[in-house]
Amino acid sequence: MRSGFIDKMRIGLIKHTLILTVLLAAVSCDHTENHILTVDYGECPVVDSLSPIAMNVDMGPATRAVDPITTLTLTDFDVMAIWNYNGSATNRWYMKQQKVTKPSTVWTTTPPSYWTVTGNLSFFMYAPAATASNGITPVYSATGMPGIEYTPSTTDIANQQDLCLARPVLNATKEIGPVPATFHHALTQIWFDMNYEGTPPGSPAYSVKVENIRINNIIGTRTATYTTTAPYFEWSGGTPDCTYELTLSSSHLRNIYLPLKPTTEVAVQNSLGGLFLLPQTLDPSATIEITYSFFDTTPDPDVRKATFTKSVSIPSPSVWPANRTIRYKITVDVGVSSPIDLSGYTIDDWTSSGSIHSEITFD
């Protein structure tokens, strides 16, 4: 359930061991019918069927209430592996998009995967596992580090994935013991707090409710390439041509009336409306657009009296860092129609109790 997921964001890292009782031979090197190699063909790995691969998993706290990603609630992840990786030679893939699940007490893939007798393995992991519909696509590079292409949904905001990438484990052998799989949140959370100023029409004055929020001209598809330095991935590419829209009718927004300034801004999104978007430096054309309405609350039910839309450009450069939360604090001036101003913001850790605050006044 989505309720209470913010509290889960603040829990510490949890560690436990996942055992992969699985076996996979590189398809291009498979010379047997049962997928077990018993002969070293020079350029092909030979599996050690007595040495199953184990993993120690460090997973950050929950961030989405749909499929929250913690060690305790993790349902699946994918692993890729390269045999004898050296960064410049052609990659020899040992595993591609091997989904790991826990049907009972043991984490397994099908077919099973074991260490190789010769050479070493380099592991690249990501969660959740890629599907045909969740926007996650592994990128199998011919040389160098692989990556993950991700496209956050523009039509199903509530099911945007909390993409996490693990620190790559390079050139490991079975002597390492459990493979350390330390995941890092790869996206940026976006939240909005709002109040209003000015005097609405009506007698008594009408109440103010937000019914739509749009973020326009945002990069919607990028590729995170694994790296050897923290945070162990680097985003690149993409065109700022996407719009992400939150609506009251879709339950992205809370059905509440805004407080009058100087009362502190209130959160206008609910758990269904939390945005998990791609880290990026915003294009100068990026805007935030707010649609709000005046309501007469004297009758029952309340009556909508008028609706307005106002927008503001987000100053450039405005950076959305990975593994961070941005909380825009917005004040709508309902009494005038002058241009909108936006001031700077600060940056907080993903799991901090604080937020990134951008003070915005919608005049």
C-alpha positions in Angstrom: 0.0 0.0 0.0 1.1 3.5 -0.6 0.3 4.8 2.9 3.3 5.5 5.2 5.9 5.1 2.5 7.5 8.4 3.4 8.4 7.0 6.8 10.0 4.0 5.2 12.4 6.4 3.3 14.1 7.1 6.6 14.9 3.6 7.7 18.6 2.5 7.6 20.2 0.2 5.1 19.3 -3.4 5.6 21.7 -6.2 4.7 21.1 -9.9 4.1 22.5 -12.7 1.9 20.7 -13.8 -1.2 21.7 -17.2 -2.6 21.4 -17.6 -6.4 21.1 -21.4 -6.9 21.2 -20.9 -10.6 23.3 -21.9 -13.6 23.7 -20.1 -17.0 26.3 -20.7 -19.7 27.0 -17.9 -22.2 24.8 -18.7 -25.2 27.4 -18.0 -27.8 29.7 -20.5 -26.1 27.2 -23.3 -25.4 28.4 -26.5 -26.9 26.1 -28.8 -24.9 22.4 -29.5 -24.9 22.0 -29.2 -21.1 23.7 -25.7 -20.9 26.6 -27.1 -18.8 30.0 -26.6 -20.3 32.6 -29.2 -19.4 35.4 -28.3 -21.8 37.3 -25.1 -22.0 37.1 -23.9 -25.6 39.6 -21.0 -25.1 37.2 -18.1 -25.5 34.3 -19.7 -23.6 33.8 -19.9 -19.8 33.5 -23.2 -18.0 31.1 -23.3 -15.1 31.9 -24.7 -11.7 28.7 -26.5 -10.9 29.8 -26.9 -7.2 30.1 -23.2 -6.6 26.7 -21.3 -6.6 26.9 -17.5 -6.7 25.7 -15.8 -3.6 25.0 -12.1 -3.0 25.1 -9.7 -0.1 22.5 -7.1 -0.9 22.5 -3.5 0.5 19.2 -1.9 -0.5 18.2 1.7 0.3 14.9 2.5 2.0 11.5 2.4 0.4 10.6 5.2 -2.0 7.5 4.2 -3.9 4.5 2.7 -2.2 3.8 0.6 -5.3 6.6 -2.0 -5.3 8.6 -0.3 -2.6 12.2 -1.2 -2.9 13.8 -2.4 0.4 15.7 -5.5 1.2 12.6 -6.8 3.0 10.1 -6.0 0.3 12.3 -6.5 -2.8 10.4 -8.8 -5.2 12.9 -9.1 -8.0 16.0 -7.6 -9.7 18.0 -8.4 -12.8 21.7 -9.3 -13.1 24.1 -9.1 -16.0 27.6 -10.5 -16.1 30.6 -10.3 -18.4 33.3 -13.0 -18.4 36.9 -11.7 -18.1 35.9 -8.0 -18.5 38.8 -5.6 -19.1 37.1 -2.5 -20.4 38.6 -2.3 -23.9 38.2 -5.8 -25.4 34.9 -7.1 -26.8 32.6 -8.0 -23.9 31.8 -11.7 -23.6 28.4 -11.9 -22.0 27.8 -14.6 -19.4 24.4 -13.4 -18.2 21.9 -11.1 -19.9 18.8 -9.8 -18.0 18.7 -12.7 -15.7 15.7 -12.1 -13.4 16.2 -13.0 -9.8 13.1 -13.8 -7.6 12.4 -15.5 -4.3 9.6 -18.0 -4.8 10.2 -19.5 -1.3 13.2 -19.1 1.0 15.9 -19.0 -1.7 16.5 -16.4 -4.4 16.8 -18.1 -7.8 17.0 -17.6 -11.5 16.1 -20.0 -14.3 18.3 -21.5 -15.6 20.8 -21.7 -12.6 24.0 -19.8 -12.5 27.4 -20.7 -11.1 30.9 -19.4 -10.9 33.2 -20.2 -13.8 36.2 -22.6 -13.4 38.5 -20.3 -15.3 38.7 -16.5 -15.6 36.4 -14.1 -13.6 33.0 -12.5 -13.7 31.9 -8.9 -13.6 28.4 -8.2 -12.3 25.9 -5.4 -13.1 22.6 -5.4 -11.2 19.5 -3.2 -11.3 16.1 -3.2 -9.6 13.3 -3.7 -10.3 13.7 -6.3 -13.0 13.0 -5.1 -16.5 9.6 -5.8 -18.1 8.0 -5.0 -21.4 6.0 -2.2 -19.8 8.1 -0.6 -16.9 10.4 1.5 -19.1 13.6 -0.3 -18.0 15.9 -1.6 -20.8 19.4 -3.0 -20.3 22.0 -1.8 -22.7 24.6 -4.5 -23.6 27.7 -2.6 -24.8 30.1 -4.2 -27.2 33.0 -2.8 -25.1 33.2 -1.0 -21.8 30.6 -0.7 -19.2 26.9 -1.7 -19.9 24.0 0.6 -18.9 20.3 0.9 -18.3 18.0 3.0 -20.5 15.0 4.3 -18.6 11.8 6.1 -19.6 9.5 7.1 -16.7 5.9 6.8 -17.7 4.1 9.9 -18.7 0.7 8.2 -18.7 0.9 6.1 -15.5 2.5 8.4 -13.0 1.5 6.1 -10.0 3.6 3.3 -11.4 6.8 5.1 -12.2 9.6 2.8 -11.1 12.0 3.6 -8.3 15.0 2.6 -10.4 18.0 1.4 -8.4 21.5 0.5 -9.8 24.0 -1.5 -7.9 27.7 -0.7 -7.7 29.4 -2.9 -10.3 31.5 -5.8 -9.0 34.4 -6.3 -11.4 36.6 -9.3 -12.1 35.4 -11.4 -9.2 36.0 -15.1 -8.6 34.3 -17.5 -6.2 37.0 -16.6 -3.6 35.2 -13.3 -3.0 32.4 -15.2 -1.3 29.0 -13.5 -1.5 29.0 -10.8 -4.2 28.4 -7.4 -2.7 25.3 -5.9 -4.4 25.0 -2.3 -3.1 22.1 -0.5 -4.7 21.8 3.2 -5.1 18.6 5.2 -6.0 19.1 6.5 -9.5 16.3 9.0 -10.0 15.1 12.3 -8.6 12.0 12.7 -6.6 9.8 15.8 -7.3 7.2 17.1 -4.8 5.1 20.3 -4.5 4.0 22.3 -1.5 1.6 25.2 -2.0 -0.3 28.1 -0.5 -1.8 31.3 -1.9 -1.8 35.0 -1.3 -4.1 37.8 -2.4 -7.9 38.0 -2.0 -10.2 35.7 -4.0 -13.5 37.0 -5.2 -16.7 36.1 -3.4 -18.4 36.9 -0.1 -17.3 35.2 1.9 -14.1 34.8 -0.2 -13.9 31.7 -2.3 -11.5 28.9 -1.5 -8.6 27.9 -3.7 -7.9 24.3 -4.9 -5.1 23.0 -7.2 -6.6 20.7 -9.9 -3.6 20.2 -12.2 0.2 20.5 -12.2 2.3 20.1 -15.3 6.1 20.0 -15.7 6.9 20.7 -19.4 9.9 20.2 -21.6 11.6 17.6 -19.5 14.0 14.9 -20.7 12.0 11.7 -20.7 14.5 9.0 -21.8 18.1 8.7 -20.8 20.8 6.0 -20.3 22.7 5.4 -17.1 26.1 3.8 -17.8 27.8 2.0 -14.9 31.0 3.6 -13.6 33.7 2.7 -11.0 33.2 5.9 -9.0 30.3 6.9 -6.8 27.4 7.0 -7.4 28.6 4.2 -9.8 26.5 5.3 -12.8 26.3 8.4 -15.1 23.2 9.6 -16.9 23.5 10.8 -20.5 21.5 11.6 -23.6 17.9 12.6 -24.1 15.7 15.4 -25.5 13.6 17.8 -23.4 10.3 16.9 -25.1 8.2 15.3 -22.3 5.4 16.6 -20.1 4.5 15.1 -16.7 1.0 15.9 -15.5 -0.6 15.5 -12.1 -4.3 15.8 -11.9 -6.9 15.9 -9.1 -9.2 13.6 -11.1 -6.6 10.9 -11.2 -5.9 11.1 -7.5 -2.4 12.4 -8.0 -3.4 15.5 -6.0 -5.0 15.9 -2.7 -8.6 17.1 -2.6 -7.8 20.1 -0.3 -8.0 23.9 -0.2 -4.8 25.8 -0.1 -4.0 27.8 3.1 -3.6 31.6 2.9 -0.1 32.9 3.3 1.7 33.3 5.8 0.4 29.9 6.7 3.0 27.4 5.7 2.6 25.7 2.3 1.0 22.3 2.4 1.8 19.2 0.3 -0.6 19.0 -2.6 0.4 15.5 -3.9 -0.6 12.3 -2.4 1.4 9.0 -2.7 -0.1 8.3 -6.1 1.4 11.6 -7.4 5.0 11.4 -6.3 7.2 12.0 -9.4 10.3 9.9 -9.9 12.0 11.5 -12.9 15.4 11.4 -14.7 18.3 13.3 -13.2 19.1 16.2 -15.6 20.1 19.8 -16.1 16.8 21.4 -17.0 16.5 23.0 -20.4 15.7 26.7 -20.5 12.3 25.9 -21.9 11.3 23.9 -18.9 8.2 25.2 -17.1 5.9 24.5 -14.2 2.2 25.0 -14.9 -0.5 25.2 -12.3 -4.2 25.1 -12.8 -6.3 26.1 -9.8 -10.0 26.9 -9.2 -12.1 29.1 -6.9 -14.8 27.3 -5.0 -17.8 28.6 -3.2 -17.9 26.4 -0.1 -21.2 27.9 1.2 -23.5 25.4 -0.6 -23.2 21.6 -0.2 -21.6 20.3 -2.2 -19.0 23.0 -3.0 -19.4 24.9 -6.3 -16.6 25.7 -8.7 -16.8 29.3 -9.7 -13.7 29.9 -11.9 -10.6 28.2 -13.1 -7.2 29.7 -14.0 -3.8 28.4 -15.4 -0.5 30.1 -14.7 3.0 29.0 -15.5 6.6 29.9 -14.7 9.9 29.1 -16.3 12.4 27.2 -14.2 15.7 29.2 -14.2 18.6 27.5 -16.0 20.8 25.9 -15.1 18.6 24.0 -12.7 19.9 20.6 -11.8 17.9 17.5 -10.7 20.6 15.3 -9.1 20.3 11.6 -8.7 19.3 10.1 -5.4 17.9 13.5 -4.2 14.5 15.0 -3.5 13.3 18.3 -4.8 10.3 19.9 -3.1 9.1 23.0 -4.9 7.3 25.5 -2.5 4.8 27.5 -4.5 2.7 30.5 -3.6 -0.1 31.4 -6.0 -1.1 35.1 -6.1 -4.8 34.9 -6.9 -5.3 38.6 -6.9 -3.2 39.7 -9.9 -2.0 38.6 -13.3 1.6 39.8 -13.3 4.5 37.5 -14.4 5.6 34.7 -12.2 8.8 34.7 -10.3 10.9 31.7 -9.1 13.8 31.9 -6.7 16.6 29.4 -5.9 16.5 26.0 -4.1 18.7 23.8 -2.0 19.5 20.1 -2.2 18.9 17.4 0.4 19.7 13.7 0.5 17.1 11.3 -0.8 16.5 9.9 2.7 16.7 13.1 4.7 13.8 14.4 6.6 14.3 17.7 4.9 13.6 18.6 1.3 14.8 20.7 -1.6 13.0 24.0 -1.5 12.4 26.2 -4.5 10.5 29.3 -3.5 8.1 30.2 -6.3 5.4 32.9 -6.4 2.7 32.5 -9.0 1.4 36.1 -9.5 
